[in-house]
Amino acid sequence: MIRTVPTTPFTDQKPGTSGLRKKVTVFQQPNYAENFIQSVFDVVDDKAGATLVIGGDGRYHNREVIQVAVRMAAANGFGTVIVGQGGILSTPAASNIIRQYGAIGGLILSASHNPGGPTEDFGIKYNIANGGPAPETVTDAIQARTLDIDRWLTVEAEDIDLNVIGERRVGDMTVRVIDPVADYAALMETLFDFDAIRAAIAGGFTMAFDSMGAVTGPYAREILENRLGFAAGTVRNGEPLEDFGGHHPDPNLVHAHELYELMMSPDAPDFGAASDGDGDRNLIIGRGVYVTPSDSLAMLAANAALAPAYRDGLKGIARSMPTSAAADRVAEALGIPMFETPTGWKFFGNLLDAGRVTICGEESAGTGSDHVREKDGLWAVLLWLNILAVKRQPVMELAREHWARFGRNYYARHDYEGVATEAADGLMAQLRASLPGLPGRAVGPLTVQAADDFTYIDPVDGSTSARQGVRILFEGGSRIVFRLSGTGTSGATLRVYLERYEAVGGDLLAETPDMLVDLIAAADSLAGIRAHTGREKPDVVT
């Protein structure tokens, strides 16, 4: 029997670039999660009898919200809900399930790389039928509905046992609890040359993979250890934990420091990698060399034809605007289109669906292809393994060959986390106001060539996304980008992207911090970072 529960709106339920993210305690308020889920269901067309996917990264509060969402889906007329066993589905696996089973969409319960636990972060994101994040037209409609919602629907039913695979009924709806790993692992076997990777492993190739106490543990163990044959223990921190073991599951050099130290040590394995809370980001480290996400995208694109899925070549490459231009030079060499989009994987969806691109990447450790409509951490790791197995060379050698061919984009991102929202907004407003007077201005040894606030016009549907980040370009190819991140749950995160290009024949083997000194000084001079934020240095450098 359907029950109608009266409610009143919350005014803070605007979805960000990756859905609605708040502290667990916010989601635990009466009606808070229910209001948002009902708002999603209210704007979804043709849901009667349709299939919905629900899963998450295993963080604290996942199981409780899954039970709520299942009962609400039954009350709203869905015919089937597919749930990952234990409530687990990595974000790329959820995208694959949506596509493979013809679902109308899915609720992904995750705050991605943000910390988990009773006082930490939680999130809900809606993905559409192509498996990708809902576009702005949908998220805008969801937000509008959250502001006038007056009821949510549910059915009276017992909690389902999420640990037992099989089918059961909730109201008039079928709930299927499935193995969260099997379909994804099978997909990976169709994309990559597992035999070549197995041969390299048999020849002594070793790796370390850090799941960071997060969702990719079961996926990595099944694929890396069980199917490919890496030694037991290759996957570290492989048990998904509600609080990620008290760690911050962001695969960068700060939060995956133990892996970095291992890979820089005399006992380093051949290859090191990590993934984040929900499995869509990746960290790549070779013995003695860290590969930036921007370089990783470029190197994967340059060598993708070594993997079976990409032997016929790439249709195009897409990158987010803050991502370095390293991949642009690969696209030019391959004679394929290059697209620059705003930050947020949803902007790649139209390009992928239209067959305009094959590989996409973001500087925030996200890389993926047209196999799903999300970035995919393990996919990137497996493509690296495929390339290394075929080329039979270490990461360091591959990187040096790449830079010798294309030049090198020295690149770093400086994050100032938890900045007071008013201060962060003031910094960006002052910076935007200064743009007309910047061209021709000298900043230390640098001269500004151009400056703008990035606007994207989607080449597929013509939609426009304005104010996507301030770009300051200098003579010689260097640049600084400033933007506020939409992935945090409190305050604002100011992200400053620094990029210096060294052409072939230049200094290609220097230390990145040394090459960015002038740009770091210019960033503070142009934006008044210390004056606005009170910070002497960034919280995280990647």
Order of alpha helices (4+ residues) and beta strands (2+ residues): beta-beta-alpha-alpha-beta-alpha-beta-alpha-beta-beta-alpha-beta-beta-beta-alpha-alpha-beta-alpha-beta-alpha-beta-beta-beta-alpha-beta-alpha-beta-alpha-beta-beta-alpha-alpha-beta-alpha-beta-beta-beta-beta-beta-beta-beta-alpha-alpha-alpha-beta
